């Protein structure tokens, strides 16, 4: 092995909760109690190493995790492996356990099972360390492809991000793939609010199809899925979920087949912490009701972070919530103009602060309990979220370019 050569390692575990005590499904309304498990939920980890830079990508089949939980995981990993940085990104599945607190039996009761959440964090620590132990010399190939017709923007139908980003790693000694990383901007909610079964939705079929074709595991992360980027389906059943996943898988496999493997000579992850004024009636009410832990400081600001990952000439912006596609498309365009050969957005990364809307489109409804076309505003930290996020990301570009 050459000194400083690029290495990668992979590990995964099932994180499906037991059905007793009751599991409150997150993402639609309150009191959605899981009745069965259609397919398991996973924690999937990809560790990357280049010279002195170590980055661990963690994809969790959960609706979202607050920054406090993500930072706890990173601190615990760093106690064992210093100089390691984490991107903890939730797939935003709408048929998994409530890990935020807003989807319990009623509007006054959290749906979070603290024991389950603690167990997930312990599991993630274990497999993050396992992935580091499995580091091997690796090569990478990366591709993107437009996949029209599978997702729609329910807020603004004229603006859609339909780009599937695919990154595949292979053992440079054996030539065999050992992990495929997929990013697509669409809520995993084919099954909609009437579904009582635990499932990762179309993500399950997407990963399963890619794994069958490559013989290697796959992990999925959400892109800029705000707005709402949602599956363009009719029946909201498991057949449509499987078909959507298969369509994405076939497109991704075709794109990768046309892309050669190459050595990776650069791995950098830069991050920036920033603050946003909390201007959300519903979030403030949820804190007062005890559904959310206090998310603002004494000055009324929410502290969060963003990051920029560079793997070779490909750039990935890690954003702490659900970026609307207009901003996602702009962000990718700006990254490519700054020097990225391929640019992608990792949503719900190291935090879940809700929707991130363009400031000029932010119109808070008179009644947040009946928001009409402005639901996203009610589930956002406030109108300053997007400009502060974009400013933080722009500040990261110069040293990476």
N, C-alpha and C positions, 0 to 999 in steps of 0.2 A: 504494500500500500504506500502510495506517495504521501509525503508529509503535506498536510493541508488539503488532501483530496476530499471531495464532497461525499458525505455519507447520509444514509437515511435508514430509519427503522420504524416498524409498525407494530401496534398491539391493539386489542379490542376486548371489551367485556359487555355482557348483557346487563342492562340497568332497568329492566321491566319491573315495576313494583308489584308486590303481591296485592291481591284484591281485598284482603282483610288486614287492616281496617279499610274502609271505603276509599277509593281513589277518585278524587274530583278532577275531571278532565278540564284542561285549560284551553282558553282561546275563543270561546263563544259566550255563552251565558253561564249563570250560576247553577249549581246543583246538577251537573251532568256527571252521574256516577257510573264508572266503568263496570260493565257486566262480564266482559271476557277479554281475552288477549287474542287478537287476530295475528299479529306478528310482533316479535320482540323489539324493544327499544335498545339502542346501543350507545356506548361511549367508544369512540374510535380515535386513535392517536397516531399521528405521524411525526416522528422526531427527525429534524434536519440538522446537520453539522457541517460547517465549513470553516477551517482554521479555528479561530477562537470564538466563532459565532455559533450558538446553539439555539434553535427555535423549535418549539413543540406546538404543533397544531392539534387542537382537541375539538372534535365534533360530537356534540351531545344531542340525542333525540329528545329534546325538551323544548318547551315553548320559549324559555329564556332564563337567564340567570343575572341577578344584579351584580354590580361591580364588587361588592363586598365579598360575595362567594367566589367570584373569579380570582380576586386578589388573594384570598385565603389559599386557594389551590396553588397559585404560583408561589406564594411564600413557602408553603410546605415542600414543594418540589425544590425550590432553591436551597432549602436547608440541607437537602441531600445532594443536590447538583447545582452549586453556585454558577453564576454567569449564564443562567438559562432563562430565556424569555418564553412566555406562553401566549398563545392566542386561543382563548376558550370561546368557541362559537356554537350557539344552539341552532339546530335546524329549523326551529319554530314550528314543530309539529303541533297540531291542534287536537290531538287525540292521545296526549300523554298527561302525566300528573301535573297539577298546579305547582309550580315552583316559584311563583311570584307572590301570590296571596289574594288575587282578585277573583278567583273562580271557585270559591267554597260553596257551602250549602245555601248561603244567603249573602246579602250585601253587607252584613256585619261580622261575618265569620270567615277567616282565612281558610283556603283550601290546601295549604302547605302541610305536609307531613314532615316534621322536623327530623325524625329518625331516618326517613327515606333520603332526605336531602343530605344529611350527614354521611349516610352510606354511599351516596353517589360521589361525594367529594373524596371519600377514602378510596373508592374504586378508581377514580381518575388519577389520584396520586400513584397508586400501584401500577397502573398501565402506562403512565407517563414514564416512570422509572424503567418499566419493562421495555418500552420502545427504545429508550436510550441504550439499554443493554443489547438490543438487537441491531444497533447501527452497523451498516455494511457499506462498502464502496458502491456508489450508485450513479446512474445517469438518469436524465430526465427528458421527456418530450412533452410539449405543451401545444394546445390547439384551442381554437374557439370556433363556434359555428352558430349561425342563426337557426332557431327552431320555431318557425312561425306556427300559429294556430293552436298552441297548447295552453297559453295563458292570455288573460285579458286584464286591462286596467279598469277596474270598476269605478274609480273616481274620475279618471280622464281617459276615455277610450282611445284618444288619438296619440297618447304617449305610452309606448311599450318598450321595455328592454327584453329582448327575446334571445339574448346571447348565452349559450352554454359554454362554460370554460372547463377545459379538461387538462389535467396534469397527471402524467403517468411516470412512475419510477420503476426502474429495473436494476437488478443486481448487475453491476458492471463486470463481475467475474463469471457469472453463469449465463447472463443474457436473459434471465427470466424476470418478467414483471412481478413486483410484490406489493404494489399499492397504486390505486387510481383515485385522484382527488377531483371532485366534481363540484361546480358552483353554478347555481341557476336561480334567477330572481322570481320566485313564485311561492306563495303561501302553500304549505302542505295541508290542504283542506278540501281535497276532492270530496271526502266523506261528509262534510258539512256538519251542522249542529245536531242532527238527529242520530248520529252514529254513537253507540255506547261501547264500542270495542277499542281497546288500546291498539294503536297502529302508527307506524311512521308514514302512512299514506303513500303517495306516489314515490316517495324516497325509497321505500322498501323494494318496489319493483325495479326502480332505476339501478340501485346497487346490486340487486340480485342478478339482473340481466348482464351488467358489466362484469360481475364476478364470474358468471358462467362462461362468458366469452374469453376472459383473460386468465382465469385460474388464480386470480389475486384479489384480495379484499378491496373494497371501495369505501371511501368516506365522502359525505356530502356536506356542503355548507350553503347557506342561503345568500343570495346576492341582494341587490337593491329591490326588495319585494314590497315596499310600502306603496300606498296609493289607491286602490289595493290591487297589487299584482296577484291574481287568483286564478285557479284552473278554469279553463274555458270548457266546461262540461255541462251536461244536461241532467243526468240521472243521479249524480253524486253517489255512485256505488263502487264496490270493489273492482268490478270489471273496468270501469273508466279509470280508476286509480292505477290499475295494472297497465292499461293501455298507454296512459300518459307516461308512466315510468319507462315503458318499453320504447316509446317514440324517442324520448330523450336519450336512452341508452344507445339505440342504434345510430342516432346522429353523432353522439360523442365518440363511439367506437370508429365510425367512418372518419371523423376529423382526426383522430389520433393515428389511424392507419396511414394517413397522408403526411404525417409529421415525423421526421427522423429523431432518434435519440441523440442526445449530445451531452457532453461534459458540462458540469456547472462550476464556474470559476468565481462566483460571487454570491454570498448570502448575507443580507443585512436586514435587521429589523429595528427601525427607529420608532419611538412612540412619544406622544405628547399629552400631558394632563392639562385639562382646561375646565373652566367653570361656565355654567349657564344659569341665568336667573330663573328660578322656578315660578312659572306663571300658569299653573294648571289647577283649576278648582277641583277637579276629580282626584288628582294625585294628592292634593292637600287634604281633601276629605278622607281619602283612603289611609293616609298617615294618621289622622285624628282618630279614625275608627280602629286602628291597630292592624289593618290589612297589610299595609306596607310599613317596613321599618323607616324611621326618619331618613329621608334622602337629601335633605337640604341642610346647609350649615347655618350658623347664627345670622349670617348676612342674607339668607334666603337663596343661596346658590346651590346647584347640584354639581358635584365634582364627577367628571367622567374622563375618558381618554380615547384617543384614536391612535392609529399606527400605520406605518407604511412598510410592507415587506417586499424586499427585492430578492428574487431568485434568478440569477443570471440577468437577462434583460427584461424579465417579466416582473411587473409591479402589481401588488395587491394592497388596496386600501382597506384597513380594518376599521369599521364604523360601529359605534356602540348602540345601534338600534335599527329601526326599519326605515331606511332611506327611500324616499320616493324616486321612481325611475327617472324623472326629469333630472334630478340631481345626480343619480347614478350614471346616466349617460354623459352628463357634463363632466363628472369626475374622471371617468375613463378617457374621455377625449383629452382632458387637460393632462393626464398622466402620459398619454402617448405623445402629446406635443412636447412634454418635458423630457422625453427620451425612452419611454417604455416601448418595447416591441409588441407587448401584449399587456393589457391592463384589465383588472377585475376588482370587484368590490366584495369584501367579506362582511356580511351583515350580522348584527347581534353579536359583535365581537367584544369580549371582556366587559359587557354590560348589556342591559336592555332598558333603554330610556324611552321606548315607544317610537312613535312616528317622527320622522325628520323631514319637514316640509320646506319648500322654497318660501322665503320670508314674504315675498310679494303675493303668495297664494294663501297665506295663513289668515283665515277669517274665523274667529271664534264664534260659535253659535250662541244665540240668546239663551237657549235652554240646553245645557250640555247633556241632559238626560234624554233629549229628543233632538239630536244634532243634525238630522237630515243628511245633506251632502257634505257635512263638515265633521264627520265622526273622527277623522284622523287628528284634527286639532284638539279634540277633547282628550286624546290619548297621547299627547305630546308634552314635553317639558315646557315648551313655550316658543314664541316666534323668534327668539334669538338662537335657537338650537342650530339651525343650518348654517348661518353665517359664522358662528363661532367654530363649528366643526370644520368648515371649509378653510377658514383662516388657519386653524391648527394643522390641517393637512398640508396646506401650501407652505407652512413654515418648515415642514419636513423634507420638501423636495430638493432644495438647493444642495444640502450635503449628500443626497443620494444620487443626484444627476451626474 
